[in-house]
Amino acid sequence: MTTHTDHTKRSRTWIIGAVITVLLGLFFAFDAIPKIAGMKFAREGTEALGFSPDKTAVIGWVLLVCLIVFLIPRTAVLGALGLTAYLGGAVTVNLLTDKPLAGFVLSGVYVGVLLWIGLILRRPELLRVLGLRRE
């Protein structure tokens, strides 16, 4: 039987997960939109990573689609997988371009872990699916 304390704890946990999701959503949106809009700094940043500047919008659209899929509750897990793949690409590119390990290369890992923490706090049943809980 569920007690009031259990429900309150789950509500707080869900709210924390939702806050993490909103903050990450803003972070990803502020990354994607300048790329899609073709802003100069985004094109220059893409070029500095070894891509031709005309790929900037494509990268931005991929990120935005993954973000939208992540923000829809029914498709959040699929979106999290897409964002995780995107972040894996960021880790690889930063490693390839000799960026500093802790500040750049691993930043994609930090964001990815936070992304999954936020999702699991909102959907704790994922722990069972992932084999991390046996209830």
N, C-alpha and C positions, 0 to 999 in steps of 0.2 A: 504494500500500500504506500502511496506517495504522501508525504507529509507537507505541510505548509513550508517548512524549512527547505525541503528538497526542491520544491517548486521555486522558491525565492532564489536559491542557489543557482538553479538552472536558468532562471530569468537573468540574473546578473552575468552569468557565464555567456549567455546568448548576446547580451548587450555589449560586453567586452569584445566578443567576436565581430559584432556588427560595426563597432567603432573602428576596429582594425581594418575591416573590409572597406569602410568608407574612406579612411585615410589612404589605404593602398589604391583605391579607385581614383582618388584625386591625384595621387602620385603618377599612376599610369596614364591618366587623362592628360596631365600636364606634360607628359613625355610624348604621347601620341599626337596630340593636336598640332603642336608646332611642326612636327614632321609632315603631317598631312597638308598643312597650310603652306609648306615649303619655305618656312622662315629661314633666313640666312644662317643663323647660328646652328639650327638643326642640320641644315645641309652641310655646313662646314664640319660639324661634329661627326656626321656620317662619313664624310670624305676622309677625315683624320683617322677613322677606323679602317680605312682601306676599301670602302665601298664607293662606287661612283655616286655623285650627288643625286642622280635621277632615281636612285633606289630609296631615297629618304621617305617618300610618300608611301611606297609599298611597305616598308618597315612599320611606319605609323599606322597604316590600315590593318596590318596583321595584329599589331598590339591592340588597337581599338576593338576589333572583332573579338579577340580573346577576352578582353575586358568586359564587353557587353555580355558575352556568354557567361562569364564568371558572375556578373551581377544579377543575372536572372536566377532565382532560387532553384528552379527545376533543372537548370543546366550548369549549376555552379561547379560541380566536380569536373565536368568536361572543360569549362573555362579555366579552372585551376590547372588542369593538365596542359592546356595550351599556353598559359602564362608561365608555367614551369619550364616548358620547352623553350619559350622565348627567352627566359632568364638564363637558361643553359647556353643558348647562343650568345648572350651578352657576356657570360663568363668566358666562353671560348674566344670570342673576339678580343676581349680585354687581355686575356692571357697571350694571345697571338701578337698583340701590339705592344707587349712588354709594359703594361700598366702596373702600378704597384699592387702587390698581392692583397693586402688587407683592405685598402681603401677602394680599389676598383674591381679587381678580379673577383673577390669574394662577396662583393656587394650584391650580386645577383643571387648568391646562395642565401645571404641574410634575408633578402626580400622574399625569396621563395619559401623559406622556413616560416617567416611571419605570415605569409599568404595562407599556408596550410594550417597554422595555428588558428588564425582567424576563422577559417572554414570549419575546422573541427570544433571550435568553441560554439559555432552556430549550429553544427550538425554532429553532435557527439556520437551518433550511430556509425559514423565513418570509422571510428576506432575499431568497431567489430568487423567491419568489412575489410579493413586493412590488417586484421589479425592481431591487433594490439590490445584487445579487450575480449573477454569471453562471456559476457552476460547473455 
